[in-house]
Amino acid sequence: MDKDLLIFGLTMAEFEDISLKVCFTALILYMLFIIGNLVKESKAGKYGAIWMFIGLGLGFVGFVAKGFIQRWLGIE
C-alpha cells in the first residue's frame, strides 16, 4: 500500500493546504458580502460602513496576516 494517499494527483498534505486556502478565501469573501449587505440594509452611511467593516471584519484579519507573516519569514 502506498504511504502517500493521492487525491486528484496531490498528496494529502498538498490537497489540505490548497483546500484550506481556497475555502477560507471563499468564506472571507462571503463574509465581506454579508457585511456589505448589512451596511446597505441599515443605511449606515460612509462613516458607519467603515466602522462596520472594521468591527465585523477584524475577525479574519489575523488569518490573512498569518499568511503574510509566514511568507515574509520564509516559513511556508
N, CA, C and O atoms as a Maestro MAE file, in Angstrom:
{
 s_m_m2io_version
 :::
 2.0.0
}

f_m_ct {
 s_m_title
 :::
 protein
 m_atom[304] {
  # First column is atom index #
  i_m_mmod_type
  r_m_x_coord
  r_m_y_coord
  r_m_z_coord
  i_m_residue_number
  s_m_chain_name
  s_m_pdb_residue_name
  s_m_pdb_atom_name
  i_m_atomic_number
  :::
  1 25 0.838 -1.179 0.000 1 A "MET " " N  " 7
  2 3 0.000 0.000 0.000 1 A "MET " " CA " 6
  3 2 0.883 1.243 0.000 1 A "MET " " C  " 6
  4 15 1.874 1.316 0.727 1 A "MET " " O  " 8
  5 25 0.518 2.197 -0.808 2 A "ASP " " N  " 7
  6 3 1.288 3.426 -0.923 2 A "ASP " " CA " 6
  7 2 1.110 4.264 0.336 2 A "ASP " " C  " 6
  8 15 -0.010 4.449 0.812 2 A "ASP " " O  " 8
  9 25 2.223 4.774 0.880 3 A "LYS " " N  " 7
  10 3 2.119 5.529 2.134 3 A "LYS " " CA " 6
  11 2 1.555 6.933 1.934 3 A "LYS " " C  " 6
  12 15 1.022 7.515 2.878 3 A "LYS " " O  " 8
  13 25 1.661 7.494 0.717 4 A "ASP " " N  " 7
  14 3 1.094 8.813 0.420 4 A "ASP " " CA " 6
  15 2 -0.198 8.632 -0.362 4 A "ASP " " C  " 6
  16 15 -0.185 8.181 -1.507 4 A "ASP " " O  " 8
  17 25 -1.310 8.987 0.266 5 A "LEU " " N  " 7
  18 3 -2.581 8.921 -0.423 5 A "LEU " " CA " 6
  19 2 -2.655 10.037 -1.448 5 A "LEU " " C  " 6
  20 15 -2.234 11.162 -1.177 5 A "LEU " " O  " 8
  21 25 -3.183 9.737 -2.615 6 A "LEU " " N  " 7
  22 3 -3.299 10.738 -3.662 6 A "LEU " " CA " 6
  23 2 -4.761 11.110 -3.866 6 A "LEU " " C  " 6
  24 15 -5.625 10.244 -4.004 6 A "LEU " " O  " 8
  25 25 -5.020 12.406 -3.884 7 A "ILE " " N  " 7
  26 3 -6.340 12.939 -4.179 7 A "ILE " " CA " 6
  27 2 -6.163 13.926 -5.322 7 A "ILE " " C  " 6
  28 15 -5.487 14.944 -5.175 7 A "ILE " " O  " 8
  29 25 -6.769 13.621 -6.456 8 A "PHE " " N  " 7
  30 3 -6.644 14.453 -7.652 8 A "PHE " " CA " 6
  31 2 -5.175 14.654 -8.032 8 A "PHE " " C  " 6
  32 15 -4.805 15.724 -8.517 8 A "PHE " " O  " 8
  33 25 -4.352 13.656 -7.822 9 A "GLY " " N  " 7
  34 3 -2.937 13.735 -8.163 9 A "GLY " " CA " 6
  35 2 -2.089 14.485 -7.155 9 A "GLY " " C  " 6
  36 15 -0.912 14.742 -7.410 9 A "GLY " " O  " 8
  37 25 -2.656 14.838 -6.026 10 A "LEU " " N  " 7
  38 3 -1.924 15.563 -4.983 10 A "LEU " " CA " 6
  39 2 -1.804 14.674 -3.753 10 A "LEU " " C  " 6
  40 15 -2.639 13.800 -3.521 10 A "LEU " " O  " 8
  41 25 -0.773 14.905 -2.982 11 A "THR " " N  " 7
  42 3 -0.689 14.206 -1.701 11 A "THR " " CA " 6
  43 2 -1.725 14.805 -0.761 11 A "THR " " C  " 6
  44 15 -2.286 15.868 -1.026 11 A "THR " " O  " 8
  45 25 -1.963 14.117 0.320 12 A "MET " " N  " 7
  46 3 -2.974 14.573 1.275 12 A "MET " " CA " 6
  47 2 -2.615 15.954 1.838 12 A "MET " " C  " 6
  48 15 -3.497 16.799 1.992 12 A "MET " " O  " 8
  49 25 -1.345 16.193 2.143 13 A "ALA " " N  " 7
  50 3 -0.920 17.482 2.700 13 A "ALA " " CA " 6
  51 2 -1.100 18.607 1.686 13 A "ALA " " C  " 6
  52 15 -1.547 19.696 2.048 13 A "ALA " " O  " 8
  53 25 -0.760 18.361 0.427 14 A "GLU " " N  " 7
  54 3 -0.929 19.387 -0.608 14 A "GLU " " CA " 6
  55 2 -2.405 19.706 -0.823 14 A "GLU " " C  " 6
  56 15 -2.785 20.868 -0.964 14 A "GLU " " O  " 8
  57 25 -3.236 18.656 -0.846 15 A "PHE " " N  " 7
  58 3 -4.674 18.853 -1.026 15 A "PHE " " CA " 6
  59 2 -5.274 19.647 0.126 15 A "PHE " " C  " 6
  60 15 -6.089 20.542 -0.099 15 A "PHE " " O  " 8
  61 25 -4.882 19.332 1.359 16 A "GLU " " N  " 7
  62 3 -5.392 20.054 2.526 16 A "GLU " " CA " 6
  63 2 -4.966 21.508 2.506 16 A "GLU " " C  " 6
  64 15 -5.749 22.391 2.856 16 A "GLU " " O  " 8
  65 25 -3.720 21.767 2.097 17 A "ASP " " N  " 7
  66 3 -3.215 23.138 2.048 17 A "ASP " " CA " 6
  67 2 -3.986 23.964 1.030 17 A "ASP " " C  " 6
  68 15 -4.394 25.087 1.322 17 A "ASP " " O  " 8
  69 25 -4.186 23.417 -0.159 18 A "ILE " " N  " 7
  70 3 -4.922 24.133 -1.202 18 A "ILE " " CA " 6
  71 2 -6.382 24.315 -0.794 18 A "ILE " " C  " 6
  72 15 -6.949 25.394 -0.973 18 A "ILE " " O  " 8
  73 25 -6.987 23.271 -0.249 19 A "SER " " N  " 7
  74 3 -8.394 23.350 0.163 19 A "SER " " CA " 6
  75 2 -8.595 24.400 1.251 19 A "SER " " C  " 6
  76 15 -9.570 25.151 1.218 19 A "SER " " O  " 8
  77 25 -7.681 24.454 2.209 20 A "LEU " " N  " 7
  78 3 -7.782 25.429 3.289 20 A "LEU " " CA " 6
  79 2 -7.744 26.845 2.734 20 A "LEU " " C  " 6
  80 15 -8.560 27.685 3.113 20 A "LEU " " O  " 8
  81 25 -6.806 27.110 1.842 21 A "LYS " " N  " 7
  82 3 -6.683 28.458 1.296 21 A "LYS " " CA " 6
  83 2 -7.886 28.831 0.441 21 A "LYS " " C  " 6
  84 15 -8.392 29.949 0.539 21 A "LYS " " O  " 8
  85 25 -8.347 27.914 -0.391 22 A "VAL " " N  " 7
  86 3 -9.473 28.211 -1.281 22 A "VAL " " CA " 6
  87 2 -10.759 28.395 -0.473 22 A "VAL " " C  " 6
  88 15 -11.496 29.357 -0.688 22 A "VAL " " O  " 8
  89 25 -11.026 27.480 0.448 23 A "CYS " " N  " 7
  90 3 -12.278 27.544 1.217 23 A "CYS " " CA " 6
  91 2 -12.308 28.746 2.161 23 A "CYS " " C  " 6
  92 15 -13.345 29.396 2.291 23 A "CYS " " O  " 8
  93 25 -11.199 29.049 2.812 24 A "PHE " " N  " 7
  94 3 -11.185 30.212 3.706 24 A "PHE " " CA " 6
  95 2 -11.278 31.513 2.916 24 A "PHE " " C  " 6
  96 15 -11.898 32.473 3.372 24 A "PHE " " O  " 8
  97 25 -10.664 31.549 1.730 25 A "THR " " N  " 7
  98 3 -10.789 32.737 0.892 25 A "THR " " CA " 6
  99 2 -12.238 32.945 0.490 25 A "THR " " C  " 6
  100 15 -12.744 34.066 0.533 25 A "THR " " O  " 8
  101 25 -12.907 31.866 0.098 26 A "ALA " " N  " 7
  102 3 -14.320 31.962 -0.264 26 A "ALA " " CA " 6
  103 2 -15.157 32.393 0.942 26 A "ALA " " C  " 6
  104 15 -16.076 33.200 0.801 26 A "ALA " " O  " 8
  105 25 -14.848 31.867 2.109 27 A "LEU " " N  " 7
  106 3 -15.584 32.231 3.321 27 A "LEU " " CA " 6
  107 2 -15.384 33.708 3.661 27 A "LEU " " C  " 6
  108 15 -16.337 34.390 4.038 27 A "LEU " " O  " 8
  109 25 -14.173 34.197 3.533 28 A "ILE " " N  " 7
  110 3 -13.888 35.602 3.820 28 A "ILE " " CA " 6
  111 2 -14.620 36.505 2.831 28 A "ILE " " C  " 6
  112 15 -15.181 37.528 3.223 28 A "ILE " " O  " 8
  113 25 -14.618 36.135 1.554 29 A "LEU " " N  " 7
  114 3 -15.337 36.932 0.564 29 A "LEU " " CA " 6
  115 2 -16.832 36.933 0.835 29 A "LEU " " C  " 6
  116 15 -17.491 37.958 0.664 29 A "LEU " " O  " 8
  117 25 -17.374 35.798 1.256 30 A "TYR " " N  " 7
  118 3 -18.791 35.722 1.596 30 A "TYR " " CA " 6
  119 2 -19.094 36.586 2.828 30 A "TYR " " C  " 6
  120 15 -20.131 37.247 2.884 30 A "TYR " " O  " 8
  121 25 -18.192 36.579 3.807 31 A "MET " " N  " 7
  122 3 -18.390 37.418 4.993 31 A "MET " " CA " 6
  123 2 -18.349 38.901 4.625 31 A "MET " " C  " 6
  124 15 -19.108 39.693 5.184 31 A "MET " " O  " 8
  125 25 -17.479 39.285 3.697 32 A "LEU " " N  " 7
  126 3 -17.453 40.676 3.234 32 A "LEU " " CA " 6
  127 2 -18.753 41.039 2.534 32 A "LEU " " C  " 6
  128 15 -19.258 42.151 2.691 32 A "LEU " " O  " 8
  129 25 -19.295 40.108 1.765 33 A "PHE " " N  " 7
  130 3 -20.583 40.334 1.122 33 A "PHE " " CA " 6
  131 2 -21.686 40.545 2.166 33 A "PHE " " C  " 6
  132 15 -22.523 41.436 2.023 33 A "PHE " " O  " 8
  133 25 -21.678 39.721 3.210 34 A "ILE " " N  " 7
  134 3 -22.685 39.842 4.268 34 A "ILE " " CA " 6
  135 2 -22.555 41.183 4.984 34 A "ILE " " C  " 6
  136 15 -23.564 41.832 5.263 34 A "ILE " " O  " 8
  137 25 -21.335 41.604 5.282 35 A "ILE " " N  " 7
  138 3 -21.128 42.896 5.946 35 A "ILE " " CA " 6
  139 2 -21.605 44.027 5.040 35 A "ILE " " C  " 6
  140 15 -22.246 44.969 5.506 35 A "ILE " " O  " 8
  141 25 -21.294 43.937 3.745 36 A "GLY " " N  " 7
  142 3 -21.765 44.951 2.802 36 A "GLY " " CA " 6
  143 2 -23.281 45.003 2.726 36 A "GLY " " C  " 6
  144 15 -23.870 46.079 2.613 36 A "GLY " " O  " 8
  145 25 -23.909 43.838 2.788 37 A "ASN " " N  " 7
  146 3 -25.369 43.794 2.783 37 A "ASN " " CA " 6
  147 2 -25.939 44.420 4.059 37 A "ASN " " C  " 6
  148 15 -26.956 45.111 4.009 37 A "ASN " " O  " 8
  149 25 -25.286 44.181 5.200 38 A "LEU " " N  " 7
  150 3 -25.714 44.815 6.457 38 A "LEU " " CA " 6
  151 2 -25.602 46.327 6.386 38 A "LEU " " C  " 6
  152 15 -26.471 47.046 6.879 38 A "LEU " " O  " 8
  153 25 -24.528 46.809 5.770 39 A "VAL " " N  " 7
  154 3 -24.333 48.254 5.622 39 A "VAL " " CA " 6
  155 2 -25.461 48.836 4.778 39 A "VAL " " C  " 6
  156 15 -26.030 49.876 5.109 39 A "VAL " " O  " 8
  157 25 -25.772 48.153 3.688 40 A "LYS " " N  " 7
  158 3 -26.817 48.656 2.788 40 A "LYS " " CA " 6
  159 2 -28.197 48.623 3.453 40 A "LYS " " C  " 6
  160 15 -28.970 49.575 3.337 40 A "LYS " " O  " 8
  161 25 -28.496 47.537 4.141 41 A "GLU " " N  " 7
  162 3 -29.816 47.403 4.779 41 A "GLU " " CA " 6
  163 2 -30.005 48.385 5.941 41 A "GLU " " C  " 6
  164 15 -31.114 48.864 6.177 41 A "GLU " " O  " 8
  165 25 -28.924 48.681 6.663 42 A "SER " " N  " 7
  166 3 -29.047 49.573 7.813 42 A "SER " " CA " 6
  167 2 -28.905 51.043 7.439 42 A "SER " " C  " 6
  168 15 -29.138 51.917 8.274 42 A "SER " " O  " 8
  169 25 -28.527 51.324 6.196 43 A "LYS " " N  " 7
  170 3 -28.317 52.700 5.730 43 A "LYS " " CA " 6
  171 2 -27.361 53.434 6.666 43 A "LYS " " C  " 6
  172 15 -27.648 54.528 7.151 43 A "LYS " " O  " 8
  173 25 -26.212 52.793 6.904 44 A "ALA " " N  " 7
  174 3 -25.269 53.277 7.898 44 A "ALA " " CA " 6
  175 2 -24.519 54.537 7.466 44 A "ALA " " C  " 6
  176 15 -24.026 55.266 8.326 44 A "ALA " " O  " 8
  177 25 -24.419 54.811 6.202 45 A "GLY " " N  " 7
  178 3 -23.629 55.950 5.753 45 A "GLY " " CA " 6
  179 2 -22.163 55.559 5.610 45 A "GLY " " C  " 6
  180 15 -21.778 54.425 5.894 45 A "GLY " " O  " 8
  181 25 -21.361 56.508 5.168 46 A "LYS " " N  " 7
  182 3 -19.953 56.205 4.904 46 A "LYS " " CA " 6
  183 2 -19.177 55.903 6.186 46 A "LYS " " C  " 6
  184 15 -18.419 54.935 6.248 46 A "LYS " " O  " 8
  185 25 -19.368 56.730 7.196 47 A "TYR " " N  " 7
  186 3 -18.648 56.553 8.459 47 A "TYR " " CA " 6
  187 2 -19.082 55.264 9.163 47 A "TYR " " C  " 6
  188 15 -18.246 54.530 9.690 47 A "TYR " " O  " 8
  189 25 -20.360 54.998 9.170 48 A "GLY " " N  " 7
  190 3 -20.867 53.774 9.779 48 A "GLY " " CA " 6
  191 2 -20.406 52.539 9.030 48 A "GLY " " C  " 6
  192 15 -20.116 51.512 9.644 48 A "GLY " " O  " 8
  193 25 -20.336 52.628 7.705 49 A "ALA " " N  " 7
  194 3 -19.879 51.499 6.899 49 A "ALA " " CA " 6
  195 2 -18.425 51.170 7.208 49 A "ALA " " C  " 6
  196 15 -18.054 50.000 7.309 49 A "ALA " " O  " 8
  197 25 -17.611 52.199 7.357 50 A "ILE " " N  " 7
  198 3 -16.199 51.970 7.681 50 A "ILE " " CA " 6
  199 2 -16.085 51.232 9.018 50 A "ILE " " C  " 6
  200 15 -15.318 50.276 9.135 50 A "ILE " " O  " 8
  201 25 -16.838 51.669 10.013 51 A "TRP " " N  " 7
  202 3 -16.762 51.027 11.333 51 A "TRP " " CA " 6
  203 2 -17.350 49.617 11.322 51 A "TRP " " C  " 6
  204 15 -16.884 48.744 12.054 51 A "TRP " " O  " 8
  205 25 -18.359 49.395 10.505 52 A "MET " " N  " 7
  206 3 -18.908 48.040 10.414 52 A "MET " " CA " 6
  207 2 -17.894 47.089 9.775 52 A "MET " " C  " 6
  208 15 -17.728 45.958 10.232 52 A "MET " " O  " 8
  209 25 -17.220 47.545 8.723 53 A "PHE " " N  " 7
  210 3 -16.210 46.692 8.095 53 A "PHE " " CA " 6
  211 2 -15.026 46.458 9.028 53 A "PHE " " C  " 6
  212 15 -14.476 45.358 9.065 53 A "PHE " " O  " 8
  213 25 -14.630 47.483 9.783 54 A "ILE " " N  " 7
  214 3 -13.522 47.308 10.730 54 A "ILE " " CA " 6
  215 2 -13.932 46.383 11.865 54 A "ILE " " C  " 6
  216 15 -13.217 45.434 12.186 54 A "ILE " " O  " 8
  217 25 -15.072 46.654 12.467 55 A "GLY " " N  " 7
  218 3 -15.505 45.883 13.628 55 A "GLY " " CA " 6
  219 2 -15.853 44.441 13.309 55 A "GLY " " C  " 6
  220 15 -15.439 43.525 14.020 55 A "GLY " " O  " 8
  221 25 -16.609 44.238 12.245 56 A "LEU " " N  " 7
  222 3 -17.030 42.886 11.906 56 A "LEU " " CA " 6
  223 2 -15.971 42.123 11.109 56 A "LEU " " C  " 6
  224 15 -15.928 40.893 11.148 56 A "LEU " " O  " 8
  225 25 -15.129 42.844 10.395 57 A "GLY " " N  " 7
  226 3 -14.112 42.190 9.580 57 A "GLY " " CA " 6
  227 2 -12.804 41.929 10.299 57 A "GLY " " C  " 6
  228 15 -11.898 41.313 9.738 57 A "GLY " " O  " 8
  229 25 -12.698 42.386 11.524 58 A "LEU " " N  " 7
  230 3 -11.445 42.215 12.261 58 A "LEU " " CA " 6
  231 2 -11.163 40.753 12.578 58 A "LEU " " C  " 6
  232 15 -10.015 40.379 12.818 58 A "LEU " " O  " 8
  233 25 -12.198 39.927 12.580 59 A "GLY " " N  " 7
  234 3 -12.021 38.516 12.923 59 A "GLY " " CA " 6
  235 2 -11.152 37.748 11.958 59 A "GLY " " C  " 6
  236 15 -10.407 36.867 12.387 59 A "GLY " " O  " 8
  237 25 -11.214 38.042 10.676 60 A "PHE " " N  " 7
  238 3 -10.410 37.288 9.713 60 A "PHE " " CA " 6
  239 2 -9.122 37.995 9.325 60 A "PHE " " C  " 6
  240 15 -8.362 37.476 8.507 60 A "PHE " " O  " 8
  241 25 -8.864 39.140 9.877 61 A "VAL " " N  " 7
  242 3 -7.614 39.842 9.581 61 A "VAL " " CA " 6
  243 2 -6.418 39.043 10.100 61 A "VAL " " C  " 6
  244 15 -5.362 39.032 9.468 61 A "VAL " " O  " 8
  245 25 -6.571 38.389 11.225 62 A "GLY " " N  " 7
  246 3 -5.489 37.569 11.778 62 A "GLY " " CA " 6
  247 2 -5.103 36.427 10.870 62 A "GLY " " C  " 6
  248 15 -3.918 36.122 10.727 62 A "GLY " " O  " 8
  249 25 -6.094 35.780 10.243 63 A "PHE " " N  " 7
  250 3 -5.796 34.686 9.325 63 A "PHE " " CA " 6
  251 2 -5.023 35.183 8.111 63 A "PHE " " C  " 6
  252 15 -4.061 34.548 7.681 63 A "PHE " " O  " 8
  253 25 -5.440 36.307 7.564 64 A "VAL " " N  " 7
  254 3 -4.753 36.869 6.408 64 A "VAL " " CA " 6
  255 2 -3.342 37.315 6.795 64 A "VAL " " C  " 6
  256 15 -2.391 37.102 6.042 64 A "VAL " " O  " 8
  257 25 -3.211 37.932 7.966 65 A "ALA " " N  " 7
  258 3 -1.894 38.387 8.430 65 A "ALA " " CA " 6
  259 2 -0.956 37.215 8.662 65 A "ALA " " C  " 6
  260 15 0.244 37.324 8.411 65 A "ALA " " O  " 8
  261 25 -1.489 36.094 9.139 66 A "LYS " " N  " 7
  262 3 -0.662 34.908 9.360 66 A "LYS " " CA " 6
  263 2 -0.009 34.438 8.070 66 A "LYS " " C  " 6
  264 15 1.166 34.069 8.068 66 A "LYS " " O  " 8
  265 25 -0.752 34.447 6.986 67 A "GLY " " N  " 7
  266 3 -0.209 34.050 5.689 67 A "GLY " " CA " 6
  267 2 0.908 34.968 5.231 67 A "GLY " " C  " 6
  268 15 1.933 34.507 4.728 67 A "GLY " " O  " 8
  269 25 0.706 36.286 5.406 68 A "PHE " " N  " 7
  270 3 1.748 37.247 5.013 68 A "PHE " " CA " 6
  271 2 2.996 37.102 5.886 68 A "PHE " " C  " 6
  272 15 4.117 37.179 5.384 68 A "PHE " " O  " 8
  273 25 2.807 36.897 7.171 69 A "ILE " " N  " 7
  274 3 3.952 36.756 8.081 69 A "ILE " " CA " 6
  275 2 4.738 35.488 7.766 69 A "ILE " " C  " 6
  276 15 5.969 35.505 7.779 69 A "ILE " " O  " 8
  277 25 4.039 34.390 7.484 70 A "GLN " " N  " 7
  278 3 4.725 33.151 7.127 70 A "GLN " " CA " 6
  279 2 5.535 33.324 5.850 70 A "GLN " " C  " 6
  280 15 6.672 32.859 5.767 70 A "GLN " " O  " 8
  281 25 4.961 33.985 4.866 71 A "ARG " " N  " 7
  282 3 5.686 34.194 3.607 71 A "ARG " " CA " 6
  283 2 6.869 35.126 3.811 71 A "ARG " " C  " 6
  284 15 7.932 34.913 3.226 71 A "ARG " " O  " 8
  285 25 6.698 36.170 4.644 72 A "TRP " " N  " 7
  286 3 7.762 37.130 4.894 72 A "TRP " " CA " 6
  287 2 8.934 36.472 5.614 72 A "TRP " " C  " 6
  288 15 10.092 36.759 5.311 72 A "TRP " " O  " 8
  289 25 8.630 35.581 6.577 73 A "LEU " " N  " 7
  290 3 9.685 34.903 7.320 73 A "LEU " " CA " 6
  291 2 10.231 33.677 6.592 73 A "LEU " " C  " 6
  292 15 11.223 33.090 7.024 73 A "LEU " " O  " 8
  293 25 9.593 33.290 5.499 74 A "GLY " " N  " 7
  294 3 10.055 32.136 4.729 74 A "GLY " " CA " 6
  295 2 9.710 30.809 5.386 74 A "GLY " " C  " 6
  296 15 10.386 29.810 5.139 74 A "GLY " " O  " 8
  297 25 8.687 30.777 6.207 75 A "ILE " " N  " 7
  298 3 8.300 29.557 6.898 75 A "ILE " " CA " 6
  299 2 7.546 28.614 5.969 75 A "ILE " " C  " 6
  300 15 7.693 27.396 6.068 75 A "ILE " " O  " 8
  301 25 6.756 29.157 5.086 76 A "GLU " " N  " 7
  302 3 5.897 28.340 4.226 76 A "GLU " " CA " 6
  303 2 6.650 27.720 3.093 76 A "GLU " " C  " 6
  304 15 6.065 27.004 2.281 76 A "GLU " " O  " 8
  :::
 }
 m_bond[303] {
  # First column is bond index #
  i_m_from
  i_m_to
  i_m_order
  :::
  1 1 2 1
  2 2 3 1
  3 3 4 2
  4 3 5 1
  5 5 6 1
  6 6 7 1
  7 7 8 2
  8 7 9 1
  9 9 10 1
  10 10 11 1
  11 11 12 2
  12 11 13 1
  13 13 14 1
  14 14 15 1
  15 15 16 2
  16 15 17 1
  17 17 18 1
  18 18 19 1
  19 19 20 2
  20 19 21 1
  21 21 22 1
  22 22 23 1
  23 23 24 2
  24 23 25 1
  25 25 26 1
  26 26 27 1
  27 27 28 2
  28 27 29 1
  29 29 30 1
  30 30 31 1
  31 31 32 2
  32 31 33 1
  33 33 34 1
  34 34 35 1
  35 35 36 2
  36 35 37 1
  37 37 38 1
  38 38 39 1
  39 39 40 2
  40 39 41 1
  41 41 42 1
  42 42 43 1
  43 43 44 2
  44 43 45 1
  45 45 46 1
  46 46 47 1
  47 47 48 2
  48 47 49 1
  49 49 50 1
  50 50 51 1
  51 51 52 2
  52 51 53 1
  53 53 54 1
  54 54 55 1
  55 55 56 2
  56 55 57 1
  57 57 58 1
  58 58 59 1
  59 59 60 2
  60 59 61 1
  61 61 62 1
  62 62 63 1
  63 63 64 2
  64 63 65 1
  65 65 66 1
  66 66 67 1
  67 67 68 2
  68 67 69 1
  69 69 70 1
  70 70 71 1
  71 71 72 2
  72 71 73 1
  73 73 74 1
  74 74 75 1
  75 75 76 2
  76 75 77 1
  77 77 78 1
  78 78 79 1
  79 79 80 2
  80 79 81 1
  81 81 82 1
  82 82 83 1
  83 83 84 2
  84 83 85 1
  85 85 86 1
  86 86 87 1
  87 87 88 2
  88 87 89 1
  89 89 90 1
  90 90 91 1
  91 91 92 2
  92 91 93 1
  93 93 94 1
  94 94 95 1
  95 95 96 2
  96 95 97 1
  97 97 98 1
  98 98 99 1
  99 99 100 2
  100 99 101 1
  101 101 102 1
  102 102 103 1
  103 103 104 2
  104 103 105 1
  105 105 106 1
  106 106 107 1
  107 107 108 2
  108 107 109 1
  109 109 110 1
  110 110 111 1
  111 111 112 2
  112 111 113 1
  113 113 114 1
  114 114 115 1
  115 115 116 2
  116 115 117 1
  117 117 118 1
  118 118 119 1
  119 119 120 2
  120 119 121 1
  121 121 122 1
  122 122 123 1
  123 123 124 2
  124 123 125 1
  125 125 126 1
  126 126 127 1
  127 127 128 2
  128 127 129 1
  129 129 130 1
  130 130 131 1
  131 131 132 2
  132 131 133 1
  133 133 134 1
  134 134 135 1
  135 135 136 2
  136 135 137 1
  137 137 138 1
  138 138 139 1
  139 139 140 2
  140 139 141 1
  141 141 142 1
  142 142 143 1
  143 143 144 2
  144 143 145 1
  145 145 146 1
  146 146 147 1
  147 147 148 2
  148 147 149 1
  149 149 150 1
  150 150 151 1
  151 151 152 2
  152 151 153 1
  153 153 154 1
  154 154 155 1
  155 155 156 2
  156 155 157 1
  157 157 158 1
  158 158 159 1
  159 159 160 2
  160 159 161 1
  161 161 162 1
  162 162 163 1
  163 163 164 2
  164 163 165 1
  165 165 166 1
  166 166 167 1
  167 167 168 2
  168 167 169 1
  169 169 170 1
  170 170 171 1
  171 171 172 2
  172 171 173 1
  173 173 174 1
  174 174 175 1
  175 175 176 2
  176 175 177 1
  177 177 178 1
  178 178 179 1
  179 179 180 2
  180 179 181 1
  181 181 182 1
  182 182 183 1
  183 183 184 2
  184 183 185 1
  185 185 186 1
  186 186 187 1
  187 187 188 2
  188 187 189 1
  189 189 190 1
  190 190 191 1
  191 191 192 2
  192 191 193 1
  193 193 194 1
  194 194 195 1
  195 195 196 2
  196 195 197 1
  197 197 198 1
  198 198 199 1
  199 199 200 2
  200 199 201 1
  201 201 202 1
  202 202 203 1
  203 203 204 2
  204 203 205 1
  205 205 206 1
  206 206 207 1
  207 207 208 2
  208 207 209 1
  209 209 210 1
  210 210 211 1
  211 211 212 2
  212 211 213 1
  213 213 214 1
  214 214 215 1
  215 215 216 2
  216 215 217 1
  217 217 218 1
  218 218 219 1
  219 219 220 2
  220 219 221 1
  221 221 222 1
  222 222 223 1
  223 223 224 2
  224 223 225 1
  225 225 226 1
  226 226 227 1
  227 227 228 2
  228 227 229 1
  229 229 230 1
  230 230 231 1
  231 231 232 2
  232 231 233 1
  233 233 234 1
  234 234 235 1
  235 235 236 2
  236 235 237 1
  237 237 238 1
  238 238 239 1
  239 239 240 2
  240 239 241 1
  241 241 242 1
  242 242 243 1
  243 243 244 2
  244 243 245 1
  245 245 246 1
  246 246 247 1
  247 247 248 2
  248 247 249 1
  249 249 250 1
  250 250 251 1
  251 251 252 2
  252 251 253 1
  253 253 254 1
  254 254 255 1
  255 255 256 2
  256 255 257 1
  257 257 258 1
  258 258 259 1
  259 259 260 2
  260 259 261 1
  261 261 262 1
  262 262 263 1
  263 263 264 2
  264 263 265 1
  265 265 266 1
  266 266 267 1
  267 267 268 2
  268 267 269 1
  269 269 270 1
  270 270 271 1
  271 271 272 2
  272 271 273 1
  273 273 274 1
  274 274 275 1
  275 275 276 2
  276 275 277 1
  277 277 278 1
  278 278 279 1
  279 279 280 2
  280 279 281 1
  281 281 282 1
  282 282 283 1
  283 283 284 2
  284 283 285 1
  285 285 286 1
  286 286 287 1
  287 287 288 2
  288 287 289 1
  289 289 290 1
  290 290 291 1
  291 291 292 2
  292 291 293 1
  293 293 294 1
  294 294 295 1
  295 295 296 2
  296 295 297 1
  297 297 298 1
  298 298 299 1
  299 299 300 2
  300 299 301 1
  301 301 302 1
  302 302 303 1
  303 303 304 2
  :::
 }
}
